[in-house]
Amino acid sequence: MPDNINSTITDEELVRLLKAGHRPAFDNIFNKYWSRLYIAAFNLLNNREAAEDIVQEVLVQLWLKRENLEIAHLNAFLYAAIRYKVFDAIRAGKLRENPGARPMPTTPEAAANATEDRLAEKELRQLLQHHIASLPEKCRQIFILSRDAQLSTREIAQLLGLAPKTVENQLTIAIRRLRASLEHYLHIAVILLSLLLR
């Protein structure tokens, strides 16, 4: 296995080498994505130290768990992992307030990365929409009423003439199926479902 990696190597090849334990492949991923992921985390947190810690943790876990990870698209996978860690830290109350933090300087690179970040999120949302469309009709209808129309279980039950328990069961089935469909994307399902159900 070569120690040197050509700069034109694809992400797919990097992932293949990473899973085989090829350290230079990991170093290449680290160097390629660290600054982009940092900017993405900082834009969500406005906290330099926390952003650095989260990026470091995501990349370390990428190496430690490399053999068991299913990564279809490295870019989307890493951005999703960053979002998951950010939201997890916020929910757990792990972040200290940082009122003195200054905004990240806007540079052409930062703007380009922000655009790439938005495209990755759009791609992930489209993936979820595809799997929502594949749900059984009644299950899909109830899920959409809950998510898009923000109706309560009781309101959906009244609207469709169903028992509230039936609505709850169908929502559980929908979420379980969506998570199963997206399980190969690791944290993506958790992030998107939390975004769409909030």
C-alpha positions in Angstrom: 0.0 0.0 0.0 1.6 3.3 -1.0 2.6 5.8 1.7 2.3 8.8 -0.6 -1.2 9.8 -1.9 -1.8 11.7 -5.0 -3.6 15.0 -4.4 -6.1 14.1 -7.1 -7.3 11.0 -5.3 -11.1 10.7 -4.9 -12.9 10.7 -1.6 -14.2 7.2 -2.5 -10.6 5.9 -2.8 -9.6 7.7 0.4 -12.5 6.0 2.3 -11.4 2.6 0.9 -7.9 3.2 2.0 -9.0 4.5 5.4 -11.1 1.4 6.1 -8.0 -0.7 5.3 -6.1 1.2 8.0 -4.0 3.3 5.7 -2.8 6.2 7.9 -1.7 8.5 5.0 -5.3 8.3 3.7 -6.5 9.6 7.1 -3.9 12.3 7.1 -5.1 13.4 3.7 -8.7 13.5 4.9 -7.7 15.4 8.0 -5.8 18.0 6.0 -8.5 18.3 3.3 -11.4 18.7 5.6 -10.2 20.1 9.0 -10.6 23.8 8.1 -13.9 23.3 6.3 -15.4 21.4 9.2 -14.1 23.9 11.7 -15.8 26.8 9.9 -19.0 24.8 9.8 -18.9 24.1 13.5 -17.9 27.7 14.3 -20.8 29.1 12.3 -23.2 27.0 14.4 -21.5 27.7 17.8 -19.6 31.0 17.5 -17.1 29.4 19.9 -13.6 28.7 18.6 -12.5 26.3 21.4 -15.7 24.2 21.2 -15.6 24.2 17.4 -12.0 22.9 17.5 -12.9 20.2 20.1 -15.8 19.0 18.0 -13.9 18.7 14.8 -11.0 17.0 16.6 -13.5 14.5 18.1 -15.2 13.8 14.8 -11.9 13.1 13.0 -10.5 11.0 15.8 -13.6 8.9 15.8 -13.4 8.6 12.0 -10.0 6.9 12.5 -10.9 4.8 15.5 -14.1 3.4 14.1 -13.0 3.3 10.5 -13.5 -0.4 10.0 -17.2 -0.3 11.0 -18.3 2.9 9.3 -20.4 2.9 6.2 -19.6 6.0 4.2 -21.3 6.6 0.9 -20.3 10.3 0.6 -17.4 11.4 2.7 -18.2 15.1 2.5 -21.9 14.6 3.6 -20.8 12.1 6.2 -18.4 14.5 7.9 -20.7 17.5 7.8 -23.5 15.4 9.3 -21.2 14.2 12.0 -20.3 17.8 12.9 -23.9 18.8 13.1 -24.7 15.8 15.2 -21.9 16.6 17.7 -22.9 20.3 17.8 -26.5 19.6 18.5 -25.6 16.9 21.0 -23.3 19.3 22.9 -26.0 22.0 22.9 -28.7 19.6 24.2 -26.3 18.3 26.9 -25.5 21.8 28.0 -21.8 21.2 27.5 -21.0 24.6 26.0 -19.9 27.5 28.0 -21.2 30.9 27.0 -18.6 32.8 25.0 -19.9 36.4 24.8 -16.5 37.7 23.8 -16.1 35.5 20.8 -15.6 37.5 17.6 -17.3 36.5 14.4 -15.2 34.4 12.0 -13.6 36.6 9.3 -15.4 36.3 6.0 -13.1 35.1 3.3 -13.6 33.6 -0.1 -12.7 30.2 1.3 -15.2 30.6 4.1 -17.9 31.6 1.7 -17.1 28.7 -0.6 -17.3 26.3 2.3 -20.6 27.7 3.6 -22.0 27.2 0.1 -20.7 23.6 0.1 -22.2 23.1 3.5 -25.6 24.2 2.3 -25.3 21.9 -0.7 -24.5 19.0 1.5 -27.5 19.7 3.7 -29.7 20.0 0.6 -28.5 16.6 -0.6 -29.2 15.0 2.8 -32.7 16.5 2.9 -33.4 15.2 -0.6 -32.3 11.8 0.5 -34.7 11.9 3.5 -37.5 13.1 1.2 -36.9 10.1 -1.1 -37.3 7.7 1.8 -40.4 9.5 3.2 -42.0 9.1 -0.2 -41.4 5.3 0.0 -43.4 5.0 3.2 -46.8 3.2 3.1 -49.5 5.8 2.2 -51.2 6.1 5.6 -47.9 6.1 7.4 -46.6 8.8 5.1 -49.7 10.9 5.4 -49.6 10.8 9.2 -45.8 11.6 9.3 -46.3 14.6 7.0 -49.2 15.9 9.0 -47.1 15.7 12.1 -44.0 17.2 10.5 -45.2 19.7 8.0 -48.6 20.7 9.4 -47.3 20.5 13.0 -50.5 18.7 14.1 -50.7 16.9 17.4 -51.4 13.2 17.6 -55.0 14.0 18.8 -55.6 16.5 15.9 -54.3 14.0 13.3 -56.5 11.3 14.8 -59.6 13.6 14.6 -58.8 14.6 11.1 -58.3 11.1 9.8 -60.9 9.4 12.0 -58.4 7.2 13.7 -57.6 6.3 17.3 -54.8 8.4 18.8 -52.9 5.2 19.6 -53.0 4.2 15.9 -51.5 7.6 15.0 -48.8 7.1 17.6 -48.0 3.6 16.2 -47.8 4.9 12.6 -45.5 7.7 13.6 -43.3 5.2 15.4 -43.2 3.0 12.3 -42.4 5.9 10.1 -39.4 7.0 12.2 -38.2 3.5 12.6 -38.3 2.9 8.9 -36.6 6.1 8.1 -33.8 5.4 10.5 -33.4 1.9 9.1 -33.3 3.3 5.6 -30.6 5.8 6.5 -28.6 3.6 8.9 -25.6 3.4 6.5 -25.3 7.2 6.8 -24.6 6.9 10.6 -25.7 10.2 12.2 -27.5 11.7 9.2 -30.9 10.1 10.2 -30.7 11.5 13.7 -29.8 15.0 12.5 -32.3 15.3 9.8 -35.2 13.7 11.8 -34.4 16.1 14.7 -34.4 19.1 12.2 -37.6 18.1 10.5 -39.5 17.1 13.6 -38.6 20.1 15.8 
